[in-house]
Amino acid sequence: PTLKMAAAAAAVTGSCSQVLSLYRTMLRESKKFSSYSYRTFALRRIREAFQENKNETNPEIIQGMIEKAKTTTEIIRRQGSKLAVARVPMTTQSAAGQPKR
């Protein structure tokens, strides 16, 4: 094995735990969608994307996919929290500052 191959193997091995952690986080965050259709689409798409790329060995490509997954995870978190906030009932204030019932 050449030094380049050894470095690539080390990079892939080191990123393996990071990839698995991202995969689990993305699945966990996607399960928070209150809408069944959003939730199932996100879960299916995440599983498909990771399955399609499971045999990638180029460390540069892997690192790019990791960065994309981190960005996507943040988007999922924001969207999940927006959907959750949108479902919280708003209370209106009376003239005295007390919530109406």
N, C-alpha and C positions, 0 to 999 in steps of 0.2 A: 504494500500500500504506500502511496505517495503521501507526502506531508499535507498536500491539499485535500486528499481524500480523508485523512485522519482528522483534519480540522473540520471538514464538512460533517463527518460522523459525530464529532464532539458537539458541533452546533446543533445537529438534529437531535441528538440525545438530550442535550440541555434544554432544548425547546419543547421536548415531548411533554414534560410535566406542565409547562406553561400552556401548551395547546389543550391538554386535558382539562386544566383548570378553567380556561376560557370556554371550552365546550360546556362544562357543567354550569358555569355562571350564566351563559347565554340561555341554556335550557331552563334554569331556575328562574331567571328574570322573565322569560317568555311565559312561564306558567302563571305569572301574576296578571296577565291580561284578563280583564273581566269578560270580554267578548269571546265566545267560543270560536268564532271563525278567525279572529285575529290570532288567538292562542294556538289553534291547530295549524294554521298556515305557518306561523313563526317556528313552531316546533318541527314541523315537517321540513321546512326550508333549511333550518340549521342542521338537522340530521343529514339531509341530502348533501349539503355543501361540504360538511366534514367527511362524509363517506367518499365523495368524488375526489377529494384531495388527500386521502389517507396514505397514498403511496408516493407522495412528492418527496424528493430527496435533496433538491437544490436549496441550500440554506438561505440564499437571497430571496427566493420565491416564498419559502416558508416564513421568513421574517416579514415580508410584505403582507402575507395572509394573516399573520398574527396582528399586525398593526390594523388591518382592515377589520378583523374580528373585535379588537378593542373598541374601535370607533362604533361598530355596529352594536356592541354591548351597551355603550353609553346611550345610543339612540333608543334601544329597547327600554332601558331604564327610564329615560325621559318620557317616552310614549306611554309606558305602563303607569307612571306616576300621574301623567296628565289625565289618563282615562280614569284612574282611581279618584282623583280630585274632582273630575267632572261629575261623578256620581254622588258626591257628598251633598246632602240637601242644605240649602242656604236658609238661614233664619233671618227674618227681617226685624228691624228694631222699631219699637214703638216710640212715640214722642218722648216718653220718660226714659228711654235708653234701655228698656227691658225687652228681651226677645218676645216676639208674639208667639203664641202657641196655636 
